[in-house]
Amino acid sequence: MDSDAFGEYYKLKIEARLVNGWKLHVWEHATPLLQRYAYHVSKGSQLVIRWDNAPHHRQIRTFPHHKHLKDAILESKEVTIEEILEELERLIKDEN
């Protein structure tokens, strides 16, 4: 884990191994004018799912918020880490 904060500015980086062996990478960076995030889940070197708000994929209705699932780019609302963990819990249960 790596974090830093000063006033209204912060950055956070976390890497966690989930119960099924997947890895969750959390990256958040916020300033008073901008909040960026990426929540990336991988199984080995393969992407499972990633949510982010990088300013690409302008064709997505929910731009800049979107998620990557295999080869697809899908609409996504702005998400919180709590929502991500709930979704991952469902995905892990469905995997079994």
Phi and psi in degrees as a GROMACS rama.xvg file:
@    title "Ramachandran Plot"
@    xaxis  label "Phi"
@    yaxis  label "Psi"
@TYPE xy
-138.163  130.745  ASP-2
-147.892  157.372  SER-3
-157.28  141.042  ASP-4
-148.183  146.088  ALA-5
-153.181  111.575  PHE-6
59.2834  -122.257  GLY-7
-90.266  6.42905  GLU-8
-103.429  137.102  TYR-9
-154.842  157.699  TYR-10
-139.465  146.398  LYS-11
-143.586  131.681  LEU-12
-133.018  126.909  LYS-13
-135.501  141.014  ILE-14
-125.171  125.472  GLU-15
-131.587  140.357  ALA-16
-93.3265  125.737  ARG-17
-86.5768  167.227  LEU-18
-60.0895  -26.2453  VAL-19
-95.6344  8.26441  ASN-20
94.7739  -8.7307  GLY-21
-66.1465  158.261  TRP-22
-113.214  136.061  LYS-23
-110.602  124.038  LEU-24
-110.658  124.034  HIS-25
-112.492  130.673  VAL-26
-137.521  120.8  TRP-27
-132.469  142.886  GLU-28
-146.667  124.194  HIS-29
-133.853  141.667  ALA-30
-131.015  172.399  THR-31
-59.3381  -24.4609  PRO-32
-103.709  -12.722  LEU-33
-151.296  137.506  LEU-34
-129.177  122.87  GLN-35
-117.333  147.357  ARG-36
-149.89  156.394  TYR-37
-152.505  128.777  ALA-38
-122.33  108.983  TYR-39
-116.568  128.535  HIS-40
-118.882  130.441  VAL-41
-131.448  155.197  SER-42
-122.031  103.797  LYS-43
65.4437  -126.945  GLY-44
-96.9986  5.23862  SER-45
-96.8664  136.588  GLN-46
-69.8044  132.358  LEU-47
-95.0229  -54.9649  VAL-48
-164.24  149.71  ILE-49
-146.17  134.026  ARG-50
-109.063  137.485  TRP-51
-160.024  170.495  ASP-52
-126.556  33.913  ASN-53
-62.3893  141.212  ALA-54
-80.022  58.5184  PRO-55
-128.309  -177.544  HIS-56
57.7935  51.7574  HIS-57
-61.8592  -17.1017  ARG-58
-74.8915  -14.3386  GLN-59
-75.2461  131.417  ILE-60
-57.967  -31.9759  ARG-61
-93.2504  15.4813  THR-62
-44.8238  133.935  PHE-63
-90.217  -2.08451  PRO-64
-76.3724  129.689  HIS-65
-160.594  169.847  HIS-66
-135.476  150.648  LYS-67
-105.792  128.102  HIS-68
-136.26  107.757  LEU-69
54.6339  -118.384  LYS-70
-96.4882  5.4057  ASP-71
-101.814  146.871  ALA-72
-111.134  120.053  ILE-73
-119.591  157.876  LEU-74
-64.6478  149.674  GLU-75
-157.898  142.884  SER-76
-80.7079  170.007  LYS-77
-62.9797  131.651  GLU-78
-117.352  157.982  VAL-79
-108.912  164.017  THR-80
-62.1562  -33.2851  ILE-81
-63.5648  -42.5003  GLU-82
-65.9858  -37.9673  GLU-83
-61.832  -46.9883  ILE-84
-62.971  -38.6024  LEU-85
-63.0285  -44.2859  GLU-86
-63.772  -42.0427  GLU-87
-64.9979  -37.376  LEU-88
-59.2118  -43.8246  GLU-89
-64.6993  -43.3529  ARG-90
-63.1448  -40.4578  LEU-91
-67.4789  -40.8796  ILE-92
-62.8564  -42.0695  LYS-93
-66.2868  -27.4767  ASP-94
-68.7489  -29.9256  GLU-95
